[in-house]
Amino acid sequence: MKRINRKRVFFTTGYVLMLAAMVYVLVYMPTPYLIYGPGGANEIKPMVKVREGDSIERGTFMMTTVSARYANVIMLGLSKLDRNSEIQRKEDRLHGRSEDEYAAEQVWYMGDSQSSAMEAAYTRAHVPYRIVPDYVYVFKVPGSNSVFEPGDEILELNGVRVTDNRSIRKALEDEKSGKMAKVKLKRDGKLLTVQAPLTTITDSETGKQRSGFGVSIATVQKVEPKDERKTIHFTSTDVGGPSAGLMFTMEIYNQLTPGDLSKGYHVAGTGTIDKDGQVGAIGGAKYKIVAADRQGAELFFVPADNYKEAKAKAEQMGSRMKLVSVRKLGDALNYMEKLPIKP
């Protein structure tokens, strides 16, 4: 009887260990792959507001996104059965950056696209504005011992307000490499004060050596209209990247000008934008077509350089969306202005 019980315990223990190993391999074991697929088609109006803008909008302007998930073994297997999914190597996305550095970069690109959208909309609506540097954003943090983290916002150095690379250079001009600098920063919405070691770096503007922190930074700018009633406020979003620029501009322009540019239609789209209103190509157009179609979009604005890919996907799906190729903001605005109002 004891021998039977021992065998049962042995086999039960082996079974549990084998099951745990299988669960780890299938669910928890990391793989070097990502799965790309359709994300969402999200209404922009709740994300942006002009202080005293025209808020009437019977239709919707929607930004479209791509889903990128770090894959386990089960997800890799299931993605093989989904024609709207694609497997790619993680390194092809990160290009030597850490996941935190990549995420911080995408947040900066989103903020930059919002600034460009404001500039393009103000320019088109003939609203005078100015550009004001706001704070310094940390992109990349070489080494593991830095007090900085990707996504930090540097606000002050040794009690002096800093807003761009030049103000940092001025604040540190009398400081020597090897010393510590008192840094006030914002991280995950919280204010922190840290002591950061200075090192010798080569200034990106002057080419000369000076004291710095050895991290990659960029200036975040504010776009301020001369008429405060035209001030634009964005809510925070979990979406990163620059590809919502065109659709942000459409929504902002609609609020800046009288009347309803949407004409009652559900309008989705994608594309980067610059201050002059030029629309740039993006990645993942075929996934965004799927996301927009699932959300019931009737129109889809797509950069001219992505039109062929988008059209092929729409035809494969049998989508009834109208695809409109655009190279500049004016192409999209003119198309909407010529549309009849939807009954």
C-alpha positions as CSV (number, residue, x, y, z in Angstrom):
1,M,0.0,0.0,0.0
2,K,2.8,2.4,0.9
3,R,4.6,1.5,-2.4
4,I,1.4,2.4,-4.4
5,N,1.0,5.7,-2.5
6,R,4.6,6.6,-3.2
7,K,4.2,5.9,-6.9
8,R,1.0,8.0,-6.9
9,V,2.8,10.9,-5.3
10,F,5.7,10.5,-7.7
11,F,3.5,10.6,-10.8
12,T,1.3,13.4,-9.4
13,T,4.3,15.5,-8.6
14,G,5.8,14.8,-12.1
15,Y,2.4,15.7,-13.7
16,V,2.2,19.0,-11.9
17,L,5.8,19.9,-12.7
18,M,5.2,19.0,-16.4
19,L,2.0,21.1,-16.4
20,A,3.7,24.0,-14.8
21,A,6.5,23.8,-17.4
22,M,4.0,23.7,-20.2
23,V,2.1,26.8,-18.9
24,Y,5.4,28.7,-18.6
25,V,6.5,27.8,-22.1
26,L,3.1,28.6,-23.7
27,V,2.1,31.6,-21.7
28,Y,5.0,33.2,-19.8
29,M,8.2,32.4,-21.7
30,P,9.2,35.5,-23.6
31,T,9.8,35.3,-27.4
32,P,11.7,37.6,-29.7
33,Y,8.5,38.4,-31.7
34,L,5.7,40.9,-31.9
35,I,2.2,40.5,-33.4
36,Y,0.9,43.4,-35.4
37,G,-2.8,43.7,-36.1
38,P,-5.7,46.2,-36.3
39,G,-6.0,48.5,-33.3
40,G,-9.0,50.9,-32.8
41,A,-10.7,53.7,-34.6
42,N,-11.3,56.3,-31.9
43,E,-13.3,59.5,-32.0
44,I,-11.1,62.5,-31.7
45,K,-13.5,65.1,-30.4
46,P,-13.2,63.9,-26.7
47,M,-9.4,64.2,-27.0
48,V,-9.2,67.8,-28.2
49,K,-11.0,71.1,-27.4
50,V,-10.7,74.6,-28.7
51,R,-11.5,77.0,-25.8
52,E,-14.3,78.9,-27.5
53,G,-14.6,76.8,-30.6
54,D,-17.6,75.6,-32.6
55,S,-18.4,72.2,-30.9
56,I,-21.3,71.2,-33.2
57,E,-20.4,68.0,-34.9
58,R,-23.1,65.5,-36.2
59,G,-20.5,63.1,-37.6
60,T,-17.2,62.0,-36.2
61,F,-13.5,62.3,-37.1
62,M,-11.6,59.2,-36.0
63,M,-7.9,58.4,-35.6
64,T,-6.9,54.8,-36.4
65,T,-4.3,52.7,-34.6
66,V,-2.2,49.5,-35.0
67,S,-2.1,46.9,-32.2
68,A,1.5,45.7,-31.4
69,R,1.6,42.9,-28.8
70,Y,4.6,41.2,-27.3
71,A,3.9,37.6,-28.2
72,N,3.9,34.3,-26.2
73,V,3.9,30.9,-27.8
74,I,0.1,30.6,-27.8
75,M,-0.4,34.0,-29.3
76,L,2.1,33.1,-32.1
77,G,0.1,30.0,-32.9
78,L,-3.3,31.8,-32.9
79,S,-1.9,34.6,-35.1
80,K,-1.2,32.1,-37.8
81,L,-5.0,31.6,-38.2
82,D,-5.7,35.3,-38.4
83,R,-5.3,36.9,-41.8
84,N,-5.3,40.4,-40.2
85,S,-2.2,39.6,-38.0
86,E,1.4,39.6,-38.9
87,I,4.5,38.4,-36.9
88,Q,7.6,40.5,-36.8
89,R,10.8,40.3,-34.9
90,K,10.9,42.5,-31.8
91,E,14.3,43.9,-32.7
92,D,13.0,45.1,-36.1
93,R,10.8,47.5,-34.0
94,L,13.2,48.4,-31.3
95,H,16.5,48.8,-33.3
96,G,18.7,48.5,-30.2
97,R,16.5,50.6,-28.0
98,S,15.0,49.3,-24.8
99,E,11.2,48.8,-24.6
100,D,11.0,51.9,-22.2
101,E,13.1,54.0,-24.6
102,Y,10.8,53.0,-27.5
103,A,7.7,53.8,-25.6
104,A,9.1,57.2,-24.6
105,E,9.9,57.9,-28.2
106,Q,6.4,57.1,-29.3
107,V,4.9,59.4,-26.6
108,W,7.1,62.2,-27.9
109,Y,6.0,61.6,-31.5
110,M,2.4,61.8,-30.4
111,G,3.0,65.1,-28.7
112,D,4.9,66.4,-31.7
113,S,2.1,65.4,-34.1
114,Q,-0.4,67.3,-31.9
115,S,1.8,70.4,-32.1
116,S,2.1,70.1,-35.8
117,A,-1.7,69.6,-36.1
118,M,-2.3,72.8,-34.2
119,E,0.1,74.7,-36.4
120,A,-1.4,73.3,-39.6
121,A,-5.0,74.1,-38.4
122,Y,-4.1,77.6,-37.2
123,T,-2.4,78.3,-40.5
124,R,-5.3,77.1,-42.5
125,A,-7.8,79.0,-40.3
126,H,-5.7,82.1,-40.4
127,V,-5.2,82.2,-36.6
128,P,-1.9,83.9,-35.6
129,Y,0.2,81.9,-33.2
130,R,3.7,81.6,-31.8
131,I,5.9,78.7,-30.7
132,V,7.2,78.6,-27.1
133,P,9.7,76.0,-25.8
134,D,8.1,74.3,-22.8
135,Y,10.4,71.6,-21.3
136,V,13.1,69.1,-22.1
137,Y,12.1,65.5,-22.7
138,V,14.4,62.5,-22.1
139,F,14.5,59.9,-24.9
140,K,17.3,57.6,-24.3
141,V,19.3,56.8,-21.2
142,P,22.6,54.9,-21.9
143,G,23.8,52.7,-19.1
144,S,21.9,51.3,-16.1
145,N,23.1,53.6,-13.4
146,S,21.6,56.9,-14.6
147,V,19.2,58.7,-12.3
148,F,17.1,59.5,-15.4
149,E,14.5,57.3,-17.0
150,P,13.1,57.5,-20.6
151,G,10.1,59.8,-20.6
152,D,11.3,62.1,-17.8
153,E,10.5,65.8,-18.3
154,I,13.4,68.0,-17.1
155,L,12.1,71.3,-15.6
156,E,14.9,72.9,-13.6
157,L,18.7,72.6,-13.2
158,N,20.2,74.0,-9.9
159,G,17.0,76.0,-9.4
160,V,17.0,77.5,-12.9
161,R,14.1,76.9,-15.2
162,V,15.1,75.1,-18.4
163,T,13.0,74.7,-21.6
164,D,15.5,73.7,-24.3
165,N,19.0,72.6,-25.1
166,R,20.3,76.2,-25.0
167,S,18.9,76.9,-21.6
168,I,20.5,73.6,-20.3
169,R,23.8,74.7,-21.7
170,K,23.6,78.1,-20.0
171,A,22.5,76.6,-16.7
172,L,25.5,74.2,-16.7
173,E,28.1,76.5,-18.3
174,D,30.0,77.0,-15.0
175,E,29.6,73.4,-13.8
176,K,32.4,70.9,-14.1
177,S,32.3,67.3,-15.2
178,G,32.2,64.9,-12.2
179,K,30.1,67.2,-10.1
180,M,26.4,66.7,-9.2
181,A,23.6,68.9,-10.5
182,K,20.2,69.3,-8.7
183,V,17.5,68.4,-11.2
184,K,13.8,69.0,-10.9
185,L,11.8,66.7,-13.2
186,K,8.4,65.2,-13.7
187,R,8.1,61.4,-14.0
188,D,4.8,59.6,-14.5
189,G,3.0,62.8,-13.5
190,K,4.9,63.3,-10.2
191,L,7.5,66.0,-9.4
192,L,10.9,64.7,-8.3
193,T,14.2,66.3,-7.3
194,V,17.3,64.2,-8.0
195,Q,21.1,64.7,-7.9
196,A,22.5,63.8,-11.3
197,P,26.2,63.4,-12.1
198,L,27.7,65.5,-14.8
199,T,29.9,64.2,-17.6
200,T,31.7,65.6,-20.6
201,I,29.6,65.6,-23.8
202,T,29.8,67.2,-27.2
203,D,27.3,69.9,-27.8
204,S,25.0,69.1,-30.7
205,E,24.7,72.8,-31.8
206,T,28.2,74.1,-31.2
207,G,30.3,70.9,-31.6
208,K,32.3,71.9,-28.5
209,Q,32.7,69.9,-25.3
210,R,30.8,70.9,-22.2
211,S,29.2,69.4,-19.1
212,G,26.0,67.5,-19.5
213,F,24.2,64.3,-18.5
214,G,24.9,62.0,-21.4
215,V,21.3,61.3,-22.2
216,S,19.3,61.9,-25.5
217,I,16.9,64.8,-25.1
218,A,14.4,66.8,-27.2
219,T,12.6,70.1,-26.7
220,V,8.8,70.0,-26.3
221,Q,7.2,73.1,-27.6
222,K,3.9,74.9,-26.9
223,V,1.8,76.3,-29.7
224,E,0.1,79.5,-28.4
225,P,-2.5,81.5,-30.4
226,K,-2.4,85.3,-30.0
227,D,-6.2,85.1,-29.3
228,E,-6.6,83.1,-26.1
229,R,-10.1,82.1,-27.1
230,K,-8.6,79.9,-29.8
231,T,-6.4,78.0,-27.2
232,I,-6.3,74.2,-27.9
233,H,-6.2,71.6,-25.1
234,F,-5.5,67.9,-25.6
235,T,-6.5,65.2,-23.1
236,S,-3.9,62.5,-22.3
237,T,-4.0,59.4,-24.5
238,D,-2.4,56.0,-24.3
239,V,-1.8,56.1,-28.0
240,G,1.7,56.9,-29.3
241,G,3.3,57.7,-32.7
242,P,2.9,60.5,-35.2
243,S,0.3,59.0,-37.6
244,A,-2.8,60.8,-36.1
245,G,-1.6,64.2,-37.3
246,L,-4.0,64.6,-40.2
247,M,-7.1,63.6,-38.3
248,F,-6.2,65.8,-35.3
249,T,-5.9,68.7,-37.7
250,M,-9.3,67.9,-39.2
251,E,-11.0,68.0,-35.8
252,I,-9.1,71.1,-34.7
253,Y,-10.0,73.0,-37.9
254,N,-13.6,72.0,-37.5
255,Q,-13.7,73.5,-34.1
256,L,-11.8,76.7,-35.2
257,T,-14.2,77.4,-38.0
258,P,-18.0,77.9,-38.2
259,G,-20.2,75.0,-39.4
260,D,-19.8,71.3,-39.2
261,L,-17.1,70.0,-41.5
262,S,-18.1,66.4,-40.7
263,K,-21.4,66.8,-42.6
264,G,-22.8,64.0,-40.5
265,Y,-20.3,61.4,-41.8
266,H,-18.2,58.9,-39.9
267,V,-14.7,59.8,-41.1
268,A,-11.6,57.9,-40.3
269,G,-8.0,58.3,-41.6
270,T,-4.3,58.3,-40.9
271,G,-1.2,60.3,-41.9
272,T,1.5,62.4,-40.4
273,I,1.3,66.2,-40.9
274,D,3.7,69.1,-40.8
275,K,3.0,72.7,-40.0
276,D,2.6,73.5,-43.7
277,G,-0.1,70.8,-44.0
278,Q,1.9,68.2,-45.9
279,V,0.6,64.7,-45.3
280,G,3.2,62.0,-44.8
281,A,3.2,58.2,-45.2
282,I,2.7,55.9,-42.2
283,G,3.2,52.3,-41.2
284,G,0.4,49.7,-40.9
285,A,-2.1,51.2,-43.3
286,K,-3.7,47.8,-44.0
287,Y,-4.4,47.3,-40.3
288,K,-5.9,50.7,-39.9
289,I,-8.3,50.0,-42.8
290,V,-9.6,47.0,-40.9
291,A,-10.0,49.0,-37.7
292,A,-11.9,51.8,-39.4
293,D,-14.2,49.3,-41.3
294,R,-15.1,47.6,-38.0
295,Q,-16.0,50.9,-36.5
296,G,-18.4,51.7,-39.3
297,A,-16.4,54.5,-41.0
298,E,-17.8,55.7,-44.3
299,L,-14.7,57.6,-45.5
300,F,-11.1,57.0,-45.0
301,F,-8.4,59.5,-45.7
302,V,-5.1,57.8,-46.5
303,P,-1.7,59.3,-47.5
304,A,-1.0,59.0,-51.2
305,D,2.0,56.8,-50.6
306,N,-0.1,54.3,-48.7
307,Y,-3.1,54.3,-51.0
308,K,-2.1,51.2,-53.0
309,E,-1.7,49.1,-49.8
310,A,-4.9,50.4,-48.3
311,K,-6.9,49.9,-51.4
312,A,-5.7,46.3,-51.7
313,K,-6.8,45.5,-48.2
314,A,-10.2,47.2,-48.5
315,E,-10.9,45.2,-51.7
316,Q,-9.8,42.0,-50.0
317,M,-12.3,42.7,-47.2
318,G,-15.1,43.8,-49.5
319,S,-15.2,47.1,-47.5
320,R,-17.7,49.7,-48.6
321,M,-15.6,52.6,-47.2
322,K,-14.7,55.3,-49.6
323,L,-10.9,55.7,-49.7
324,V,-9.6,59.1,-50.4
325,S,-5.9,59.7,-51.3
326,V,-4.4,62.9,-49.9
327,R,-1.0,64.6,-50.2
328,K,-1.9,67.7,-48.2
329,L,-4.4,69.0,-45.7
330,G,-6.2,71.0,-48.4
331,D,-7.1,67.7,-50.3
332,A,-9.0,66.4,-47.3
333,L,-10.7,69.7,-46.4
334,N,-11.7,70.3,-50.0
335,Y,-13.2,66.8,-50.2
336,M,-15.3,67.3,-47.1
337,E,-16.4,70.8,-48.1
338,K,-17.8,69.4,-51.4
339,L,-19.7,66.6,-49.8
340,P,-23.5,67.1,-49.4
341,I,-24.8,67.1,-45.9
342,K,-25.8,63.6,-44.9
343,P,-29.5,63.3,-44.4
